[in-house]
């Protein structure tokens, strides 16, 4: 083993003695440069806010988790890694729920885990709920900017086309 380590050490040192790395300060900066290069290519893992079950934040939490899995596939390349990352962000009763699900089905796939999660905790969201809210949408005491933003968020959630939404705006009571 010592022979292997010595060979690897000498090989590594030879690479550091490249003509551009002849000075000690360049050799010492090799590792930090490698870390910076890695972070430029892959970036550090983002820190998502823990989720304790606020129904208004559930869709946002699911969207952020999905983006992390899509953009950092090398870290979350199997169902177990995805479930682990997801569960680490759960708090309170959601964490208790996850413990029960995982103990009853330790080999659960991420798709099944996510489906169960949505069934239990993502109530009041989705296409049908957004459509119902949109049909009964009123400005109330909100300023016009906030009203418009909330309206277009709901419109996007419905999946309706822009023509449908413009037609609906003729009937929405302000």
N, C-alpha and C positions, 0 to 999 in steps of 0.2 A: 504494500500500500504506500509506504513512504517513497518508494521508487516512482510510482505513478504520480504522486503529488509533486515530487521533484521535477519530473519530466513536464508536467503541466505548468508548473511554476516557471521553468526555463522557457517553455514555448510562449507563455504569456509575456514574460519579460522581453523576449525577442521581438514580439509584436510592438511592444512599447518603445523599443529602440529604433523604430522607423526614423529615417532622417529628419522628419518633421517633429519628432518627439525626443530629440537628443538632450534637450535641457530638462533638468529635474522638474521645473515648474510645469512643463507640458505633460510629463508623465503623471504628476500628481493630479492634473486636471482631467485625465482620461476618464475616470469613473464618473465624476459629476457630469461630464459631457455626454456620456452614455445614458445616464439617467434622464438628462434633459431631452435627448433624442427620443428615448422611449416615451416620455410624457408627451412630446409633440405628436408622435404617431398614434398613441393610444389614449393619452390623457389619463389623469387620475380618476378613480371611481367617484362619481358625484355622490353627495350625501343627500339622500332624500329625507324629508321630514317624517318622523314616525307617525303612524296613523292609528288613532284611537277610536275611530268609528263615526266621526262627524259625517253625516250623510251628504252634506253639501260639498265635502272634500273628497268623497269616494271616487268619483269619476276622474278627478285630477290626479289622485294617487295612482289609480290604475293606468292612466295615460303616461305618467312619469315612469312607472315601473316598466311599462311596455317599451318606452324609448330607451331605457337603460339596457334592457335585454337585446333590443335590436342593434343599438350602436356599440355595445361591448360584448359581442357574442363570445369572444375568447375567454371571458370570465364566467359567463353564464351559458355554457355549452351543453348542459343536460338538465333534465327535469329536477334532479336533486339540487343542483346549484341554484336554479331559479326559485324553487320553493324555499330554500334556506335564506336567500336574499330577501324574499318577500316576507317570510315569517319574522326575520330580524327587525323588520320595520313595524310590526304589529304591536299594539299595546292593549292593556286591560282585557276586556271581554273578547276582543278579536284574537288576542294571543291564546286565551283559554279555548276558544273555538278551534284554532289551528292545532293546539295540542291534542284535542279530542279527535279531530279528523285524522291527524298523522298517527295517533296511537291505534285507531281502528283500521287504518289502511296505510301501513308504512311504505308500501310501494306505489302509492298513488302518483299518477302522471300530473305534470303541471297543468295541462289543459283541464283535467277533471277537478283538480284543486281550485283552479281559477273559476271554473263553472260553479262549484259549490259556494265559493266566496261571494260571487256575484248574486247568486240566488238568495243568500242570507243577508248580505250587507249593502247591496247596491239597489235597494228599493227606491222607487220614486225617481228613477232616472231611466234613460233609454228613450227610444223613439216615441212610444205611446205617451209617456209622461210629458215629454217635451211638446208634443203636438197638443195635448190637452191644455198645458200652460199657455202655449202660444195662442190658442183660440180664445182664451179668457184673459189675455194679457192687457194690463192697464198701466198707464204711466204713474198714476197716483201722485205722490209727493216727490218723486225722483226728478232730477233735472233731465233735460232732453238728451244730453250726452249719455248718462247712465241708462236711461230708458232704451236708447238706440243700441247700445252695447249689449244689454241684457236680451233685447229682442233678437239680435243677430246670433247670439250664442244659442238661444233656443231654436232659431231657424236652422242653424247648422246641425244641431242635435237631431232634428226631425228627419234630415236627409232629403227634404223637399228641395226641388229646384228653385232657382231665383224667380221664375215666372209664377210658381205657386205661391211663394212668399209675397211677392208684390200684389197678387190678386187678393191674398188674405189681408194685407194692410188696408185695403179699402173698407174692410168690415170690422177691424179692431177698434174698440172704443178706447178713447184716450181718457 
